[in-house]
Amino acid sequence: MDSVSSHDPFRADSEEPRFDDAEALRRHRMRRAALAYRLFGAYHWGEQGDGHISARDPERSDCFWLLRYGVPFGAATVRDLVLVGPGGAIVDANGNVDPGINITAYNIHWPIHEARPDVVCAAHTHTPYGTPWSANAEPFQQIVQEATAFFECHAVYDGEDVNVQSTDGGKRIAVALGEGHGVILRNHGLLTVGGSVDEAIGWFIMMERVAEVHVKAHRPQPISDEAARTSASVMAQPPMGWHAFNWALRARVPDPSVVD
């Protein structure tokens, strides 16, 4: 069993636990990434292969783990993850005979990981509300509690390259993201990042909820910047992203051993 410092998985202030060695941390990140794919699958997101979650390798910081192409999100396991390096090369097939990837995932994720050394995980998929809202090419208004988690820390990428065919597009997305943890990709959907897999996926779940409110609320009354900033002092902190992921995981993937 991996040796890990004391870590209560349901504490609201939890973060990525500390492990004794890189291999244990690698296994942890891969497992959380596989669970994240399972959670997306439980929401019926990515059912057309339209999405990707990356988890940075703890030793090879220029590489990240990604689900091999063709595996349904709801069937993801740790074994289905492959390590992707510079140029989109597979540097560790993890025992897979067919380790192909969605190259668009590399084009989007690699520039983000390169630009943001603090980012462990990036997540993007096409969702029922995030994708429609992205067609407006507008940032979120402060019209619901979860929106304050993105107050002054999300942006809109206004490029028309909805099919990101090179890392140049990914670099432009990284610039738009800046130091935030969420970006609305015009006519495309949502993308989030975090200092752990749990945090990044939690932000994505919350961002989709905010998009849903924007699509459904016909006469929203935004709160003031002052009120939003006060709420953001709590809602925009990493533990809130972590907490959102872990609540959703318990509700929708009650047996985490399915990815082992």
Secondary structure, 3 states (H helix, E strand, C coil): CCCECCCCCCCCCCCCCCECCHHHHHHHHHHHHHHHHHHHHHCCCCCCCCEEEEEECCCCCCCEEEECCCCCHHHCCHHHEEEECHHHCEEECCCCCCCCCCHHHHHHHHHHHHHCCCCCEEEEECCCCHHHHHCCCCCCCCCCHHHHHHCCCEEEECCCCCCCCCHHHHHHHHHHHCCCCEEEECCCEEEEEECCHHHHHHHHHHHHHHHHHHHHCCCCCCCCHHHHHHHHHHHCCHHHHHHHHHHHHHHHCCCHHHHC
